[in-house]
């Protein structure tokens, strides 16, 4: 936990906050080994970052005097379209994309996504929020990504994807496509990444028909969480 992220209900006033969450209290005591008088990096969820002076700490709460004086890191200019991964992989992937600065994620159904994945407890809003918060704490960021679920591929691609693609550069990451993944781009980008088994030909064709550029990362077949991290690091 490189950032103590203060939630709206933890503020006493504009400069004081109290933390009662057991997980973060344990981290303060066991990892930071914090003592009264320490200054730690803090941030307001959805807002600015700064320093928090620890005024008191016990088993049930920690109180801080807070000064917020800087903005969080700039977000990546990307909207990630991700075929829904296996539940355990979804948890790790959400943490990674949150830490890397992605602020818009659409989880979509494709042919090779098991229908049972959509029933996973990992898709409950509070569960996803927990993983996203862990990513923010790791990377010292305060702004949560927005997650959208698209459970039907064809209506999504036909009815909603064209509007999302307006004024965006569409990139379709899939093994065997023509172009090597570009590097260090700054364009607002819609990046589509398939499931473990990849997109089927029909899905690839639909993306390409809409104007997506087909890209690849080489001959290796990567796990979803690895591919997401590698693509984002290379592109931005």
MIDOSE-1310 file (N, C-alpha, C; in nm, 2 decimals, decimal comma, always signed):
residues 236
xxxx	+0,09/-0,12/+0,00/+0,00/+0,00/+0,00/+0,09/+0,12/+0,00; +0,12/+0,18/-0,12/+0,20/+0,29/-0,13/+0,13/+0,42/-0,12; +0,00/+0,41/-0,11/-0,09/+0,53/-0,09/-0,20/+0,49/+0,00; -0,22/+0,58/+0,10/-0,34/+0,56/+0,19/-0,45/+0,64/+0,13
xxxx	-0,55/+0,56/+0,07/-0,65/+0,62/-0,01/-0,77/+0,64/+0,09; -0,81/+0,77/+0,11/-0,91/+0,81/+0,20/-1,05/+0,82/+0,13; -1,15/+0,75/+0,17/-1,28/+0,74/+0,11/-1,36/+0,86/+0,16; -1,47/+0,89/+0,09/-1,55/+1,01/+0,13/-1,61/+1,00/+0,27
xxxx	-1,64/+0,88/+0,32/-1,70/+0,87/+0,45/-1,59/+0,87/+0,56; -1,47/+0,88/+0,53/-1,36/+0,88/+0,62/-1,31/+1,02/+0,66; -1,37/+1,12/+0,60/-1,32/+1,26/+0,62/-1,41/+1,32/+0,74; -1,34/+1,38/+0,83/-1,40/+1,45/+0,94/-1,43/+1,60/+0,90
xxxx	-1,33/+1,66/+0,84/-1,35/+1,79/+0,78/-1,25/+1,80/+0,66; -1,22/+1,92/+0,62/-1,14/+1,94/+0,50/-0,99/+1,90/+0,52; -0,95/+1,89/+0,65/-0,81/+1,86/+0,67/-0,79/+1,75/+0,77; -0,89/+1,68/+0,81/-0,88/+1,57/+0,90/-0,96/+1,45/+0,86
xxxx	-0,90/+1,33/+0,88/-0,97/+1,21/+0,83/-0,94/+1,10/+0,94; -1,03/+1,00/+0,95/-1,02/+0,89/+1,04/-1,04/+0,76/+0,96; -0,94/+0,67/+0,97/-0,94/+0,54/+0,90/-0,98/+0,43/+1,00; -1,08/+0,35/+0,96/-1,12/+0,24/+1,05/-1,12/+0,10/+0,98
xxxx	-1,08/+0,10/+0,86/-1,08/-0,02/+0,78/-0,97/-0,12/+0,83; -1,01/-0,24/+0,87/-0,91/-0,33/+0,93/-0,79/-0,36/+0,84; -0,81/-0,38/+0,71/-0,70/-0,42/+0,62/-0,60/-0,30/+0,62; -0,64/-0,18/+0,60/-0,55/-0,07/+0,60/-0,48/-0,04/+0,73
xxxx	-0,56/-0,06/+0,84/-0,50/-0,04/+0,97/-0,39/-0,15/+0,99; -0,41/-0,27/+0,95/-0,31/-0,37/+0,97/-0,18/-0,34/+0,89; -0,21/-0,28/+0,77/-0,09/-0,25/+0,68/-0,01/-0,13/+0,75; -0,08/-0,03/+0,80/-0,02/+0,08/+0,87/+0,07/+0,02/+0,98
xxxx	+0,02/-0,07/+1,06/+0,09/-0,12/+1,18/+0,20/-0,22/+1,14; +0,17/-0,31/+1,05/+0,26/-0,42/+1,02/+0,37/-0,39/+0,91; +0,33/-0,32/+0,81/+0,42/-0,29/+0,70/+0,48/-0,15/+0,71; +0,40/-0,05/+0,73/+0,46/+0,08/+0,75/+0,53/+0,10/+0,88
xxxx	+0,48/+0,02/+0,98/+0,53/+0,03/+1,12/+0,51/+0,18/+1,16; +0,40/+0,24/+1,13/+0,37/+0,38/+1,15/+0,36/+0,41/+1,30; +0,40/+0,52/+1,34/+0,39/+0,57/+1,48/+0,34/+0,72/+1,47; +0,28/+0,76/+1,58/+0,22/+0,90/+1,58/+0,33/+1,00/+1,55
xxxx	+0,30/+1,09/+1,46/+0,39/+1,19/+1,41/+0,45/+1,16/+1,27; +0,44/+1,04/+1,23/+0,48/+1,00/+1,09/+0,40/+1,08/+0,99; +0,46/+1,11/+0,87/+0,39/+1,17/+0,76/+0,39/+1,06/+0,65; +0,28/+1,03/+0,60/+0,26/+0,93/+0,50/+0,19/+0,99/+0,37
xxxx	+0,21/+0,92/+0,26/+0,14/+0,96/+0,14/+0,00/+0,92/+0,14; -0,09/+1,02/+0,12/-0,23/+1,00/+0,12/-0,30/+1,06/+0,00; -0,42/+1,02/-0,02/-0,50/+1,07/-0,13/-0,65/+1,07/-0,11; -0,72/+1,16/-0,16/-0,87/+1,15/-0,15/-0,92/+1,07/-0,27
xxxx	-1,00/+0,97/-0,25/-1,06/+0,89/-0,35/-1,13/+0,98/-0,45; -1,08/+0,98/-0,58/-1,14/+1,06/-0,68/-1,08/+1,21/-0,69; -0,99/+1,24/-0,60/-0,94/+1,37/-0,59/-0,79/+1,38/-0,58; -0,74/+1,48/-0,50/-0,59/+1,51/-0,51/-0,52/+1,42/-0,41
xxxx	-0,39/+1,44/-0,41/-0,29/+1,36/-0,33/-0,21/+1,46/-0,24; -0,15/+1,40/-0,14/-0,06/+1,49/-0,05/+0,00/+1,41/+0,06; +0,01/+1,47/+0,18/+0,07/+1,41/+0,29/-0,03/+1,41/+0,41; -0,02/+1,30/+0,49/-0,10/+1,29/+0,60/-0,02/+1,27/+0,73
xxxx	-0,03/+1,36/+0,83/+0,04/+1,34/+0,95/-0,04/+1,25/+1,04; +0,01/+1,14/+1,09/-0,06/+1,05/+1,18/-0,07/+1,11/+1,32; -0,20/+1,14/+1,36/-0,22/+1,20/+1,49/-0,25/+1,10/+1,60; -0,31/+0,98/+1,56/-0,33/+0,87/+1,66/-0,35/+0,74/+1,58
xxxx	-0,31/+0,63/+1,65/-0,32/+0,50/+1,59/-0,34/+0,40/+1,70; -0,45/+0,32/+1,69/-0,47/+0,21/+1,77/-0,54/+0,09/+1,69; -0,59/-0,01/+1,76/-0,64/-0,13/+1,69/-0,77/-0,10/+1,61; -0,83/+0,01/+1,64/-0,96/+0,03/+1,57/-0,97/+0,15/+1,48
xxxx	-0,87/+0,25/+1,49/-0,87/+0,36/+1,40/-0,74/+0,43/+1,40; -0,72/+0,51/+1,29/-0,61/+0,60/+1,28/-0,66/+0,73/+1,23; -0,61/+0,84/+1,29/-0,65/+0,97/+1,26/-0,53/+1,05/+1,19; -0,57/+1,13/+1,09/-0,47/+1,20/+1,02/-0,50/+1,35/+1,01
xxxx	-0,40/+1,43/+1,00/-0,41/+1,57/+0,96/-0,36/+1,57/+0,81; -0,44/+1,62/+0,72/-0,41/+1,59/+0,58/-0,39/+1,72/+0,50; -0,29/+1,72/+0,42/-0,27/+1,83/+0,32/-0,26/+1,77/+0,18; -0,36/+1,81/+0,10/-0,36/+1,77/-0,04/-0,31/+1,88/-0,13
xxxx	-0,20/+1,85/-0,20/-0,14/+1,96/-0,28/-0,10/+1,93/-0,42; -0,14/+1,81/-0,47/-0,10/+1,77/-0,61/-0,20/+1,68/-0,67; -0,20/+1,68/-0,80/-0,29/+1,59/-0,88/-0,24/+1,45/-0,89; -0,32/+1,35/-0,90/-0,28/+1,21/-0,93/-0,21/+1,20/-1,06
xxxx	-0,15/+1,09/-1,09/-0,09/+1,07/-1,23/-0,19/+1,08/-1,34; -0,14/+1,13/-1,45/-0,23/+1,14/-1,57/-0,28/+1,00/-1,61; -0,40/+0,98/-1,65/-0,45/+0,85/-1,70/-0,40/+0,82/-1,84; -0,39/+0,69/-1,87/-0,36/+0,65/-2,01/-0,47/+0,69/-2,10
xxxx	-0,44/+0,73/-2,22/-0,55/+0,77/-2,32/-0,60/+0,64/-2,39; -0,66/+0,55/-2,31/-0,71/+0,43/-2,36/-0,84/+0,38/-2,30; -0,92/+0,33/-2,38/-1,04/+0,26/-2,34/-1,02/+0,11/-2,37; -1,01/+0,02/-2,27/-0,98/-0,12/-2,29/-1,10/-0,20/-2,31
xxxx	-1,11/-0,27/-2,42/-1,21/-0,37/-2,45/-1,16/-0,50/-2,42; -1,20/-0,57/-2,32/-1,14/-0,69/-2,28/-1,24/-0,81/-2,27; -1,21/-0,91/-2,35/-1,30/-1,03/-2,34/-1,29/-1,08/-2,20; -1,40/-1,11/-2,14/-1,40/-1,15/-1,99/-1,31/-1,27/-1,96
xxxx	-1,21/-1,25/-1,88/-1,12/-1,36/-1,85/-1,18/-1,45/-1,75; -1,11/-1,56/-1,72/-1,15/-1,65/-1,61/-1,15/-1,57/-1,48; -1,24/-1,61/-1,39/-1,25/-1,52/-1,27/-1,12/-1,49/-1,19; -1,04/-1,59/-1,17/-0,92/-1,56/-1,09/-0,82/-1,47/-1,17
xxxx	-0,82/-1,48/-1,30/-0,74/-1,40/-1,38/-0,80/-1,26/-1,39; -0,93/-1,25/-1,39/-1,00/-1,12/-1,39/-0,95/-1,03/-1,27; -0,95/-1,09/-1,15/-0,91/-1,02/-1,03/-0,77/-0,96/-1,05; -0,67/-1,04/-1,10/-0,54/-0,99/-1,11/-0,53/-0,88/-1,23
xxxx	-0,61/-0,91/-1,33/-0,60/-0,81/-1,44/-0,66/-0,68/-1,40; -0,77/-0,68/-1,33/-0,82/-0,55/-1,28/-0,72/-0,47/-1,20; -0,65/-0,54/-1,11/-0,55/-0,47/-1,03/-0,44/-0,41/-1,12; -0,40/-0,49/-1,23/-0,29/-0,44/-1,32/-0,34/-0,32/-1,39
xxxx	-0,46/-0,32/-1,45/-0,50/-0,21/-1,54/-0,53/-0,09/-1,45; -0,57/-0,11/-1,33/-0,59/+0,01/-1,24/-0,46/+0,07/-1,20; -0,36/-0,01/-1,17/-0,23/+0,04/-1,14/-0,16/+0,11/-1,26; -0,19/+0,06/-1,38/-0,12/+0,12/-1,50/-0,19/+0,25/-1,55
xxxx	-0,31/+0,28/-1,49/-0,37/+0,41/-1,53/-0,48/+0,40/-1,63; -0,54/+0,29/-1,66/-0,65/+0,27/-1,74/-0,78/+0,32/-1,67; -0,86/+0,40/-1,73/-0,97/+0,46/-1,66/-1,11/+0,41/-1,72; -1,10/+0,35/-1,83/-1,23/+0,29/-1,89/-1,20/+0,15/-1,94
xxxx	-1,28/+0,06/-1,89/-1,27/-0,09/-1,92/-1,41/-0,14/-1,96; -1,42/-0,20/-2,07/-1,54/-0,27/-2,11/-1,51/-0,42/-2,11; -1,58/-0,50/-2,02/-1,56/-0,64/-2,02/-1,67/-0,70/-2,11; -1,63/-0,77/-2,22/-1,73/-0,82/-2,32/-1,73/-0,97/-2,34
xxxx	-1,84/-1,02/-2,39/-1,85/-1,16/-2,42/-1,80/-1,18/-2,56; -1,73/-1,29/-2,57/-1,69/-1,34/-2,71/-1,72/-1,49/-2,71; -1,70/-1,55/-2,83/-1,73/-1,69/-2,85/-1,66/-1,78/-2,75; -1,53/-1,75/-2,72/-1,45/-1,84/-2,64/-1,46/-1,80/-2,49
xxxx	-1,54/-1,71/-2,45/-1,57/-1,68/-2,31/-1,67/-1,78/-2,26; -1,64/-1,85/-2,15/-1,74/-1,94/-2,09/-1,86/-1,86/-2,03; -1,98/-1,91/-2,06/-2,09/-1,83/-2,01/-2,10/-1,83/-1,86; -2,04/-1,93/-1,80/-2,04/-1,94/-1,65/-1,96/-1,83/-1,59
xxxx	-1,86/-1,77/-1,66/-1,78/-1,67/-1,61/-1,87/-1,55/-1,57; -1,98/-1,52/-1,64/-2,06/-1,41/-1,61/-2,14/-1,42/-1,48; -2,14/-1,54/-1,42/-2,20/-1,57/-1,29/-2,11/-1,56/-1,17; -1,98/-1,53/-1,20/-1,88/-1,53/-1,10/-1,90/-1,42/-0,99
xxxx	-1,87/-1,45/-0,87/-1,88/-1,35/-0,76/-1,77/-1,23/-0,79; -1,67/-1,27/-0,87/-1,57/-1,16/-0,90/-1,63/-1,05/-0,98; -1,74/-1,07/-1,04/-1,81/-0,96/-1,12/-1,90/-0,87/-1,04; -1,92/-0,90/-0,91/-2,00/-0,82/-0,83/-1,93/-0,68/-0,81
xxxx	-2,01/-0,57/-0,82/-1,94/-0,44/-0,82/-1,85/-0,42/-0,70; -1,88/-0,46/-0,58/-1,80/-0,44/-0,47/-1,67/-0,52/-0,48; -1,68/-0,64/-0,53/-1,56/-0,72/-0,55/-1,46/-0,66/-0,65; -1,52/-0,62/-0,76/-1,43/-0,55/-0,86/-1,37/-0,42/-0,81
xxxx	-1,45/-0,35/-0,73/-1,40/-0,23/-0,67/-1,28/-0,25/-0,58; -1,29/-0,36/-0,50/-1,18/-0,39/-0,41/-1,05/-0,41/-0,49; -1,05/-0,48/-0,61/-0,93/-0,51/-0,69/-0,88/-0,38/-0,75; -0,98/-0,29/-0,79/-0,93/-0,17/-0,85/-0,87/-0,08/-0,75
xxxx	-0,92/-0,08/-0,63/-0,86/+0,00/-0,52/-0,72/-0,04/-0,49; -0,70/-0,18/-0,49/-0,56/-0,23/-0,46/-0,47/-0,18/-0,57; -0,51/-0,17/-0,69/-0,43/-0,12/-0,80/-0,39/+0,03/-0,78; -0,49/+0,11/-0,73/-0,47/+0,25/-0,71/-0,37/+0,27/-0,59
xxxx	-0,39/+0,19/-0,49/-0,30/+0,20/-0,37/-0,15/+0,16/-0,41; -0,14/+0,06/-0,50/-0,01/+0,02/-0,54/+0,06/+0,13/-0,62; -0,01/+0,20/-0,71/+0,05/+0,29/-0,81/+0,04/+0,44/-0,76; -0,02/+0,46/-0,65/-0,04/+0,60/-0,60/-0,12/+0,68/-0,70
xxxx	-0,24/+0,64/-0,71/-0,34/+0,70/-0,79/-0,47/+0,71/-0,71; -0,56/+0,80/-0,75/-0,68/+0,82/-0,67/-0,81/+0,80/-0,75; -0,80/+0,78/-0,88/-0,92/+0,79/-0,96/-0,96/+0,65/-1,01; -1,07/+0,60/-0,97/-1,12/+0,46/-1,01/-1,15/+0,45/-1,15
xxxx	-1,11/+0,34/-1,22/-1,16/+0,31/-1,35/-1,31/+0,29/-1,35; -1,37/+0,32/-1,47/-1,51/+0,29/-1,49/-1,52/+0,15/-1,56; -1,60/+0,06/-1,51/-1,62/-0,07/-1,57/-1,76/-0,09/-1,63; -1,76/-0,13/-1,75/-1,89/-0,16/-1,82/-1,89/-0,31/-1,86
xxxx	-2,01/-0,37/-1,85/-2,02/-0,51/-1,88/-2,11/-0,52/-2,01; -2,06/-0,60/-2,11/-2,13/-0,62/-2,23/-2,14/-0,77/-2,25; -2,26/-0,83/-2,22/-2,27/-0,97/-2,21/-2,31/-1,04/-2,35; -2,34/-0,95/-2,45/-2,37/-1,01/-2,58/-2,28/-0,94/-2,69
xxxx	-2,21/-1,02/-2,76/-2,11/-0,96/-2,85/-2,17/-0,88/-2,97; -2,27/-0,95/-3,04/-2,32/-0,89/-3,16/-2,39/-0,75/-3,14; -2,48/-0,75/-3,04/-2,54/-0,61/-3,01/-2,44/-0,51/-2,97; -2,34/-0,55/-2,90/-2,24/-0,45/-2,86/-2,17/-0,40/-2,98
xxxx	-2,12/-0,49/-3,07/-2,04/-0,45/-3,18/-2,12/-0,37/-3,28; -2,25/-0,41/-3,30/-2,33/-0,34/-3,40/-2,39/-0,21/-3,35; -2,43/-0,21/-3,22/-2,51/-0,09/-3,17/-2,43/+0,01/-3,09; -2,33/-0,03/-3,03/-2,26/+0,06/-2,94/-2,11/+0,09/-2,97
xxxx	-2,05/-0,01/-3,03/-1,90/+0,00/-3,06/-1,87/+0,11/-3,16; -1,95/+0,13/-3,27/-1,92/+0,24/-3,36/-1,91/+0,38/-3,29; -2,00/+0,40/-3,20/-2,00/+0,53/-3,13/-1,88/+0,55/-3,04; -1,84/+0,43/-2,98/-1,72/+0,44/-2,90/-1,59/+0,47/-2,98
xxxx	-1,59/+0,42/-3,10/-1,48/+0,43/-3,19/-1,46/+0,57/-3,25; -1,56/+0,66/-3,24/-1,55/+0,79/-3,29/-1,44/+0,87/-3,23; -1,35/+0,93/-3,31/-1,24/+1,01/-3,26/-1,14/+0,93/-3,18; -1,14/+0,79/-3,19/-1,05/+0,71/-3,13/-0,97/+0,62/-3,23
xxxx	-0,86/+0,58/-3,20/-0,78/+0,49/-3,28/-0,81/+0,35/-3,23; -0,87/+0,27/-3,32/-0,90/+0,13/-3,28/-0,79/+0,03/-3,31; -0,75/-0,04/-3,20/-0,64/-0,14/-3,22/-0,69/-0,27/-3,17; -0,68/-0,38/-3,25/-0,72/-0,51/-3,22/-0,60/-0,60/-3,20
xxxx	-0,57/-0,64/-3,08/-0,46/-0,72/-3,05/-0,50/-0,87/-3,06; -0,43/-0,94/-3,16/-0,46/-1,08/-3,18/-0,35/-1,15/-3,25; -0,31/-1,27/-3,21/-0,19/-1,33/-3,27/-0,22/-1,35/-3,42; -0,11/-1,33/-3,50/-0,12/-1,35/-3,64/-0,17/-1,24/-3,73
xxxx	-0,21/-1,13/-3,67/-0,25/-1,02/-3,75/-0,13/-0,94/-3,81; -0,16/-0,85/-3,90/-0,05/-0,81/-3,99/+0,05/-0,72/-3,93; +0,02/-0,64/-3,84/+0,11/-0,53/-3,80/+0,17/-0,56/-3,66; +0,30/-0,53/-3,64/+0,36/-0,54/-3,51/+0,30/-0,42/-3,42
xxxx	+0,29/-0,45/-3,30/+0,23/-0,35/-3,21/+0,31/-0,22/-3,21; +0,25/-0,11/-3,23/+0,33/+0,02/-3,23/+0,38/+0,05/-3,09; +0,46/+0,15/-3,08/+0,52/+0,19/-2,95/+0,50/+0,34/-2,92; +0,48/+0,37/-2,80/+0,48/+0,51/-2,75/+0,39/+0,60/-2,83
xxxx	+0,26/+0,55/-2,84/+0,17/+0,64/-2,91/+0,10/+0,73/-2,81; +0,03/+0,83/-2,86/-0,04/+0,93/-2,77/-0,18/+0,94/-2,81; -0,22/+0,88/-2,92/-0,36/+0,89/-2,97/-0,46/+0,83/-2,86; -0,58/+0,90/-2,85/-0,69/+0,83/-2,78/-0,72/+0,70/-2,84
xxxx	-0,72/+0,59/-2,77/-0,72/+0,46/-2,83/-0,82/+0,37/-2,77; -0,89/+0,29/-2,85/-0,98/+0,18/-2,81/-0,90/+0,05/-2,84; -0,86/-0,02/-2,74/-0,78/-0,14/-2,75/-0,86/-0,26/-2,71; -0,87/-0,35/-2,81/-0,95/-0,48/-2,79/-0,85/-0,59/-2,77
xxxx	-0,88/-0,67/-2,67/-0,79/-0,79/-2,63/-0,89/-0,90/-2,61; -0,86/-1,02/-2,67/-0,94/-1,13/-2,66/-0,92/-1,22/-2,54; -0,99/-1,33/-2,54/-0,98/-1,43/-2,42/-0,86/-1,52/-2,44; -0,84/-1,61/-2,35/-0,73/-1,71/-2,36/-0,71/-1,77/-2,49
xxxx	-0,82/-1,81/-2,55/-0,81/-1,88/-2,68/-0,81/-1,78/-2,80; -0,82/-1,66/-2,77/-0,82/-1,56/-2,88/-0,96/-1,53/-2,94; -0,97/-1,44/-3,02/-1,10/-1,41/-3,09/-1,12/-1,52/-3,20; -1,24/-1,55/-3,24/-1,27/-1,63/-3,36/-1,27/-1,54/-3,48
xxxx	-1,26/-1,60/-3,60/-1,24/-1,53/-3,72/-1,36/-1,43/-3,74; -1,48/-1,47/-3,71/-1,59/-1,38/-3,73/-1,57/-1,25/-3,64; -1,52/-1,27/-3,52/-1,51/-1,15/-3,43/-1,39/-1,06/-3,49; -1,29/-1,12/-3,53/-1,18/-1,04/-3,59/-1,23/-0,96/-3,71
xxxx	-1,30/-1,03/-3,79/-1,36/-0,96/-3,91/-1,45/-0,84/-3,88; -1,53/-0,86/-3,77/-1,62/-0,75/-3,74/-1,54/-0,63/-3,69; -1,44/-0,65/-3,61/-1,35/-0,54/-3,56/-1,28/-0,47/-3,68; -1,23/-0,55/-3,77/-1,16/-0,49/-3,88/-1,25/-0,41/-3,97
xxxx	-1,37/-0,46/-3,99/-1,47/-0,39/-4,07/-1,50/-0,26/-4,01; -1,50/-0,24/-3,88/-1,53/-0,12/-3,82/-1,41/-0,02/-3,83; -1,30/-0,07/-3,87/-1,18/+0,02/-3,88/-1,07/+0,00/-3,78; -1,08/-0,11/-3,70/-0,97/-0,14/-3,61/-0,85/-0,18/-3,69
xxxx	-0,73/-0,14/-3,64/-0,60/-0,19/-3,69/-0,57/-0,32/-3,62; -0,53/-0,42/-3,70/-0,49/-0,55/-3,64/-0,34/-0,55/-3,60; -0,31/-0,58/-3,47/-0,17/-0,58/-3,43/-0,14/-0,70/-3,35; -0,01/-0,73/-3,34/+0,03/-0,85/-3,26/+0,15/-0,82/-3,18
xxxx	+0,19/-0,91/-3,09/+0,30/-0,89/-3,00/+0,41/-0,99/-3,03; +0,40/-1,06/-3,15/+0,50/-1,16/-3,18/+0,44/-1,30/-3,18; +0,53/-1,40/-3,19/+0,48/-1,54/-3,20/+0,43/-1,60/-3,07; +0,47/-1,55/-2,96/+0,44/-1,61/-2,83/+0,29/-1,59/-2,80
xxxx	+0,23/-1,69/-2,74/+0,09/-1,68/-2,70/+0,09/-1,65/-2,55; +0,03/-1,54/-2,51/+0,04/-1,49/-2,37/-0,09/-1,51/-2,30; -0,08/-1,52/-2,16/-0,20/-1,52/-2,08/-0,25/-1,38/-2,09; -0,38/-1,37/-2,06/-0,45/-1,24/-2,08/-0,38/-1,13/-1,99
xxxx	-0,36/-1,16/-1,86/-0,30/-1,06/-1,77/-0,17/-1,01/-1,82; -0,09/-1,11/-1,88/+0,04/-1,07/-1,93/+0,03/-0,99/-2,06; -0,06/-1,03/-2,15/-0,08/-0,95/-2,27/-0,13/-0,81/-2,24; -0,22/-0,80/-2,15/-0,27/-0,66/-2,12/-0,16/-0,57/-2,07
xxxx	-0,08/-0,62/-1,98/+0,03/-0,54/-1,92/+0,14/-0,51/-2,03; +0,17/-0,61/-2,11/+0,27/-0,59/-2,22/+0,22/-0,49/-2,32; +0,10/-0,50/-2,36/+0,04/-0,41/-2,46/+0,04/-0,26/-2,41; -0,01/-0,25/-2,29/-0,02/-0,11/-2,23/+0,12/-0,05/-2,21
xxxx	+0,21/-0,13/-2,17/+0,35/-0,08/-2,15/+0,41/-0,04/-2,28; +0,39/-0,12/-2,38/+0,45/-0,09/-2,51/+0,38/+0,03/-2,58; +0,25/+0,03/-2,58/+0,17/+0,13/-2,65/+0,19/+0,27/-2,59; +0,19/+0,28/-2,46/+0,19/+0,41/-2,39/+0,31/+0,44/-2,30
